[in-house]
Amino acid sequence: MSITAKDVQELRKSTGAGMMDAKRALTNADGDFEAAVQILREKGLAKAAKRTDRENTEGVIAIASDETGAALVQLKSETDFAAKSEEFNKFAQSLADVVLADGEAGIESKASELEDLKLIVKENIEVGQVARYESTDSNVLDAYLHGGGQAGVLIEAENVDVETLHEIAMHIAFAKPAYLARDEVPSDEIEKERAALLEITKSEGKPEQAWDKIVEGRVSAWLGDRVLLEQGVFGEKEKVSAKIGAGTITRFAFVKVGA
């Protein structure tokens, strides 16, 4: 079968392959377009396997929500150039959509498309953090995308109005809490920080009898910076726990590019 320049161009457009690679694949496939695509995919996957140890700290966050729930997906790349491409962002959104529809297992249905994207972008592309919250009769959800996909928040609460919950979601993107409540912070993490703060307190020349009280105060402040319910909303005096009144925040997910 004769291979035309138009055939080569169409294959390049479909796969992102270089001109010579596309022409070679068509030649090896005797002009069969689908077979040539598969040859390029396999070649691309082999190269992609060599890229898996390359750092991918760029990317984008996508969210999807409807009356059934909300979903959040992180798609990671090596460069922000790749992360800003139309193909990359469309695929990230398709991942969020499928997670919303089918749960986290829905990611598996996108495996071949992910491999195709790796072939086109030629970077270490992978799915990062994934979360999905389901709507019920008793809960309220909010999904917030920050900075054009640089960070995303899902939050679930009970007896909290929609406007307040959205404000808390925005606060999470601003303050970046690691935990919902103090009792979620691992004890070994607290003890490590307490030991470091004790050494700092000693080096400041504080009286020994005051060390324990000073250190506990500093540990409490350290926890307050990391625990959502103890943070001041957007850095102000009103705590998140006071903002929601008698309501309850059940859980939240916060994902940002680079994490």
C-alpha positions in Angstrom: 0.0 0.0 0.0 1.4 3.4 -0.9 1.9 5.9 1.9 1.2 9.5 1.2 2.2 12.7 3.0 -1.4 13.1 4.1 -1.3 9.7 5.8 1.8 10.6 7.7 0.3 14.0 8.7 -2.9 12.4 9.9 -1.0 9.8 12.0 1.2 12.6 13.5 -1.9 14.6 14.4 -3.5 11.6 16.1 -0.5 10.5 18.1 1.8 13.4 18.4 4.6 11.4 16.9 7.4 12.9 14.9 7.3 12.8 11.1 9.9 10.1 10.7 8.5 8.0 13.5 5.0 8.3 11.9 6.3 7.4 8.4 8.3 4.4 9.8 5.3 3.1 11.7 3.1 3.3 8.6 5.7 1.5 6.5 6.1 -1.2 9.1 2.3 -1.6 9.2 2.0 -1.7 5.4 -0.1 1.4 5.5 -2.6 0.1 8.1 -3.4 3.2 10.1 -4.6 1.4 13.3 -1.7 -0.9 13.3 0.6 2.1 12.9 -1.0 3.8 15.9 -0.4 0.6 17.9 3.2 0.5 16.9 3.7 4.1 18.0 1.8 3.5 21.2 4.0 0.5 22.1 7.1 2.5 21.2 5.8 5.4 23.3 5.1 3.1 26.2 8.6 1.8 26.1 9.9 5.3 26.3 7.4 6.2 29.0 8.7 3.4 31.2 12.1 5.0 31.1 10.5 8.3 32.2 8.7 7.0 35.3 11.5 8.0 37.6 11.5 11.6 36.4 10.0 14.1 38.8 6.5 15.3 37.9 5.7 18.2 40.3 3.6 20.2 37.8 0.1 19.4 36.6 -3.5 20.4 37.2 -6.4 19.7 39.5 -9.9 19.0 38.1 -13.2 18.8 39.8 -16.7 17.6 38.8 -19.9 17.9 40.7 -23.7 17.3 40.3 -26.6 16.3 42.4 -25.0 12.9 43.1 -21.8 14.2 44.6 -18.4 15.7 43.9 -15.1 14.5 42.6 -11.5 15.7 42.5 -8.6 14.4 40.5 -4.9 15.5 40.3 -3.1 14.9 37.0 0.7 15.3 37.3 3.2 16.3 34.7 6.9 17.3 34.5 6.4 20.8 33.2 3.8 23.5 33.4 4.0 23.8 29.6 2.4 20.3 29.4 0.0 21.1 32.2 -1.4 24.1 30.3 -2.0 22.3 27.1 -5.6 21.8 25.9 -5.2 18.0 25.6 -3.9 17.7 29.2 -6.7 19.8 30.7 -9.4 18.0 28.8 -8.1 14.7 29.9 -7.9 15.8 33.6 -11.5 16.9 33.4 -12.5 13.6 31.8 -10.9 11.9 34.8 -12.9 14.0 37.3 -16.1 13.3 35.3 -15.5 9.5 35.3 -14.7 9.4 39.0 -17.9 11.4 39.7 -19.9 8.9 37.6 -18.2 5.6 38.5 -16.1 6.2 41.7 -12.4 6.0 42.0 -12.3 2.7 40.2 -13.5 4.6 37.1 -9.9 5.8 36.6 -9.0 2.3 35.3 -11.3 2.9 32.3 -9.0 5.7 31.2 -5.8 3.8 31.2 -5.4 3.5 27.5 -6.1 7.3 27.1 -3.5 8.0 29.7 -0.9 6.1 27.8 -1.9 7.9 24.6 -1.4 11.2 26.4 2.1 10.1 27.5 2.9 9.4 23.9 1.7 12.8 22.8 3.2 14.9 25.7 6.4 12.8 26.1 6.5 13.3 29.8 6.0 11.3 33.0 2.3 11.8 33.3 0.4 10.1 36.1 -2.8 10.4 38.1 -2.1 11.7 41.6 -4.6 12.1 44.4 -8.3 11.2 43.8 -11.3 11.8 46.0 -15.1 11.5 45.6 -17.8 12.4 48.1 -21.4 11.2 47.6 -24.4 13.4 48.3 -26.9 12.2 50.9 -30.1 13.5 52.5 -28.2 14.7 55.5 -25.0 16.2 54.2 -23.9 19.2 52.2 -20.9 19.3 49.8 -18.8 21.9 48.2 -16.2 21.6 45.5 -13.8 24.5 45.0 -11.1 24.9 42.3 -8.5 27.5 43.0 -6.0 29.3 40.8 -7.1 27.8 37.5 -6.5 24.3 38.7 -3.5 24.8 40.9 -5.4 23.6 43.9 -8.8 21.9 44.6 -10.9 21.3 47.7 -13.8 18.9 48.5 -15.6 19.4 51.8 -18.5 17.6 53.4 -20.5 18.9 56.3 -23.8 18.5 58.2 -26.1 21.4 59.3 -23.9 24.0 57.6 -25.4 26.3 55.0 -24.1 26.3 51.5 -22.6 29.8 51.5 -20.7 29.2 54.7 -19.4 25.8 53.5 -18.1 27.4 50.3 -16.3 30.1 52.3 -14.7 27.4 54.4 -13.6 25.6 51.2 -12.0 28.8 49.9 -10.3 29.2 53.3 -8.8 25.7 53.0 -7.2 26.7 49.7 -5.8 29.8 51.5 -4.7 28.2 54.7 -3.8 24.7 53.6 -4.7 22.7 56.7 -3.4 19.2 57.0 -6.0 17.8 59.4 -9.6 18.4 60.3 -9.3 18.0 64.1 -6.4 17.9 66.6 -7.0 14.3 67.5 -6.1 13.3 63.9 -2.5 14.6 64.1 -0.1 11.6 64.6 1.3 11.6 68.2 4.9 11.0 66.9 4.6 14.1 64.8 3.5 16.1 67.8 6.3 14.7 70.0 8.9 15.5 67.4 7.7 19.1 67.2 7.5 19.3 71.0 11.2 18.2 71.3 12.2 20.8 68.7 10.3 23.6 70.5 11.9 22.6 73.8 15.3 23.1 72.4 14.3 26.4 70.9 12.9 27.5 74.3 16.1 26.5 76.1 18.3 28.4 73.6 16.3 31.5 74.3 17.4 31.5 77.9 13.9 31.1 79.4 13.7 30.1 83.1 13.6 26.3 83.4 10.5 26.3 85.5 8.6 27.9 82.7 9.8 25.6 79.9 6.8 23.2 80.1 4.2 25.9 80.0 6.0 27.8 77.1 6.5 24.6 75.1 2.8 23.5 75.5 1.7 26.9 74.4 3.9 26.7 71.3 2.8 23.2 70.5 -0.8 24.4 70.7 -0.1 27.2 68.3 1.7 24.8 66.0 -1.3 22.5 66.0 -3.7 25.4 65.4 -1.9 26.3 62.2 -2.4 22.7 60.8 -5.9 21.9 62.1 -8.8 23.2 60.1 -11.3 23.7 63.0 -8.7 25.7 65.0 -7.7 28.0 62.2 -8.9 31.6 61.9 -11.0 32.0 58.8 -8.7 33.7 56.2 -6.3 34.5 59.1 -8.9 36.5 61.1 -9.9 36.0 64.7 -13.0 34.0 64.0 -12.2 30.3 64.1 -13.6 27.8 61.6 -15.2 25.9 64.5 -17.1 29.1 65.5 -18.0 29.9 61.9 -19.9 26.7 61.4 -21.8 27.1 64.7 -23.7 24.0 65.6 -22.8 22.4 62.3 -20.2 19.7 61.7 -17.5 19.3 59.1 -17.3 15.6 58.4 -14.2 15.6 56.2 -12.3 17.5 53.6 -9.8 16.8 50.8 -7.2 19.4 49.7 -4.9 18.8 46.8 -2.4 21.2 45.2 0.0 21.1 42.4 3.4 20.1 43.6 2.1 17.9 46.5 
